Amino acid sequence: MFEGVSPENYEQKCLCVLVLDVSGSMEGESIRELNAGLRAFQQEIEKDFVASQRLEISIVTFGSKIECIQEPALIGNFLMPSLSVYGSTKLVDGVREAMRIVENRKQWYKNTGQTYYRPMIVLITDGEPDSDQDVAGLSQEVSSAINAKKFMFYALGVQGYNHQKLLQVCSTPPPLPLDAKKFSEFFRWLSNSIGIITKSTEGDRLALPPVSDWTQIQM
């Protein structure tokens, strides 16, 4: 994948793969707020020249099927999609697709002589995985990849999610509850955090913004 594709620039890249739940339970306010948050995220990154030249976004959605609706790209090179809901919750398959994208993109960076920051995967869900999903297997895969510093992983649960089930997917760092009305606040936090990361150099101690504006718990 990505063979024959030339880099837009040779800035150090920061890949962020968003893994987004579009199952039927996200109908209504949750999907509206998620779409508004995505638009705010793009606008915030576009205001930050350095981040806009270094951040690549990919978007994977999962409902009753898995779709990569946005291949990795600089945020100024695509229109943020508007999501709609359908079906069940193939969460495990969605995360595995994100992991595949990360590994393929890292190899492309290496093949084209680009340096990169550690990629991040951000999972947002409001439900439990379908009963046939291999949660235990995914947990081992995610834990092993995090320990090997292949990527950073953040899991966010929207109102009504099963915390214990999501904790099985990733316990370090543990999942955080996301206030259903504060998607935009979360994505602003994410854009600010990426702004800090993309201006850092190897070995820097990073102080990311507090999460208190968007989570339902006190940190």
C-alpha positions in Angstrom: 0.0 0.0 0.0 1.1 3.6 -0.7 3.7 2.4 -3.3 4.4 5.0 -5.9 2.9 7.8 -3.7 5.3 10.7 -3.2 5.4 12.7 0.0 3.8 16.1 0.0 6.7 17.4 2.1 9.5 15.9 4.2 8.5 17.3 7.6 8.5 14.8 10.4 5.1 13.1 10.3 2.6 12.5 13.1 -0.1 9.9 12.1 -3.4 9.8 14.0 -5.9 7.1 13.2 -9.4 7.8 14.4 -11.4 4.7 15.0 -15.1 5.8 15.2 -18.2 3.9 16.3 -21.0 4.5 13.8 -23.3 1.7 15.1 -27.0 2.3 15.5 -26.7 3.3 19.2 -24.8 6.4 18.1 -28.0 7.8 16.5 -29.1 11.3 17.5 -27.0 13.6 19.6 -23.9 11.5 19.8 -23.4 11.3 16.0 -24.3 15.0 15.6 -21.7 16.0 18.2 -19.1 13.7 16.8 -19.5 15.3 13.3 -19.3 18.8 14.8 -16.2 17.7 16.8 -14.5 16.4 13.6 -15.1 19.7 11.8 -13.7 21.7 14.8 -10.7 19.4 14.9 -9.9 20.1 11.2 -10.3 23.9 11.7 -8.0 23.9 14.8 -5.2 22.0 13.0 -5.5 24.2 9.9 -4.8 27.2 12.2 -1.5 25.7 13.3 1.0 25.8 10.4 3.5 23.4 11.8 0.9 20.8 12.8 -0.9 21.1 9.5 2.4 20.2 7.7 3.1 17.3 9.9 -0.2 15.7 11.0 -1.7 13.0 8.9 -5.2 11.8 9.7 -6.8 8.5 8.8 -10.4 7.6 9.7 -11.8 4.1 10.2 -15.5 3.6 11.0 -17.1 0.5 12.4 -20.7 -0.5 12.6 -21.8 -3.7 11.0 -18.9 -3.3 8.6 -15.4 -1.7 8.7 -14.6 1.1 6.4 -11.4 3.2 6.0 -13.2 6.3 4.9 -10.0 8.4 4.9 -6.6 7.1 4.0 -3.7 8.9 5.8 -3.4 12.4 4.5 -2.4 15.9 5.6 -5.5 17.6 7.1 -5.6 20.3 4.4 -5.9 17.7 1.6 -9.3 16.3 2.3 -12.8 17.3 3.3 -13.8 16.0 6.8 -16.5 13.4 6.1 -20.0 13.6 7.7 -20.7 10.3 9.4 -24.0 8.5 9.6 -25.0 5.5 11.7 -25.8 1.9 10.8 -25.7 -1.6 12.2 -23.9 -3.3 15.0 -20.5 -2.9 16.7 -17.5 -4.6 15.1 -15.1 -2.7 17.4 -12.3 -5.3 17.4 -12.2 -5.4 13.6 -12.1 -1.6 13.5 -9.1 -1.4 15.8 -7.2 -4.1 13.9 -7.8 -2.1 10.7 -6.3 0.9 12.4 -3.3 -1.1 13.5 -2.8 -2.3 9.9 -2.9 1.2 8.6 -0.3 2.3 11.2 2.2 -0.4 10.2 1.7 0.2 6.5 2.2 4.0 6.8 5.3 3.6 9.0 6.8 1.4 6.3 5.9 4.0 3.7 7.6 6.7 5.8 10.7 4.6 6.0 10.7 3.8 2.2 10.4 7.5 1.3 13.0 8.8 3.8 10.5 10.5 6.2 11.0 10.6 9.9 7.9 10.3 12.1 6.6 10.6 15.6 5.1 7.7 17.3 1.6 7.3 15.7 -1.5 7.4 17.8 -4.8 5.5 17.6 -7.9 7.1 19.1 -10.9 4.8 19.6 -14.4 6.4 20.3 -17.3 4.1 21.1 -20.6 4.1 23.0 -21.3 0.4 23.0 -20.0 -3.1 23.6 -18.3 -5.1 20.8 -20.5 -7.7 19.0 -20.5 -11.1 20.8 -18.3 -12.7 18.1 -15.6 -10.1 18.4 -12.2 -11.3 19.7 -11.7 -8.9 22.6 -9.2 -11.0 24.4 -7.0 -11.4 21.3 -7.2 -7.7 20.6 -6.2 -6.8 24.1 -3.0 -8.8 23.8 -2.2 -7.3 20.4 -2.8 -3.7 21.7 -0.8 -4.3 24.9 2.1 -5.8 23.0 2.2 -3.0 20.5 2.1 -0.3 23.2 4.9 -2.0 25.1 6.9 -2.1 21.9 6.2 1.6 21.4 4.6 1.0 18.0 1.9 3.5 18.7 0.0 5.3 21.4 -3.6 4.2 22.1 -6.5 6.2 23.6 -9.9 4.8 24.2 -12.9 7.0 24.9 -16.3 5.8 26.0 -19.5 7.8 25.1 -22.4 7.9 27.5 -23.8 4.4 28.1 -20.6 2.5 27.2 -19.4 -0.6 29.1 -16.3 0.6 31.0 -15.2 -2.9 32.0 -15.5 -4.2 28.5 -13.6 -1.3 27.1 -11.0 -1.7 29.8 -10.4 -5.2 28.5 -9.4 -3.7 25.1 -6.9 -1.4 26.7 -6.1 -0.9 30.4 -2.9 1.3 30.0 -3.9 4.0 29.7 -7.4 3.2 30.9 -10.4 4.4 28.8 -11.9 7.7 29.7 -15.6 8.6 29.6 -16.4 11.3 27.1 -19.2 13.7 27.8 -21.6 13.2 24.9 -22.0 17.0 24.6 -18.3 17.7 24.5 -16.9 16.1 21.4 -15.7 19.4 20.2 -13.9 20.0 23.5 -12.2 16.7 23.1 -11.1 17.3 19.6 -9.7 20.7 20.6 -7.7 19.0 23.3 -6.5 16.5 20.7 -5.5 19.3 18.3 -3.7 21.2 21.1 -1.9 18.0 22.1 -0.8 17.2 18.5 0.4 20.8 18.2 2.7 20.2 21.2 3.9 16.8 19.9 4.7 18.1 16.4 6.8 20.9 17.8 8.8 18.6 20.1 12.2 16.9 19.5 13.2 13.5 20.6 13.8 13.2 24.3 11.5 16.1 25.3 9.3 15.7 28.3 5.8 16.6 27.0 3.2 18.2 29.1 -0.1 17.7 27.4 -3.2 19.8 28.3 -5.5 18.6 31.1 -8.5 16.5 30.1 -10.9 18.0 32.6 -12.8 20.0 29.9 -14.3 17.0 28.2 -14.1 13.9 30.4 -16.8 13.1 33.0 -14.3 12.3 35.7 -11.8 14.4 37.6 -8.2 13.8 36.9 
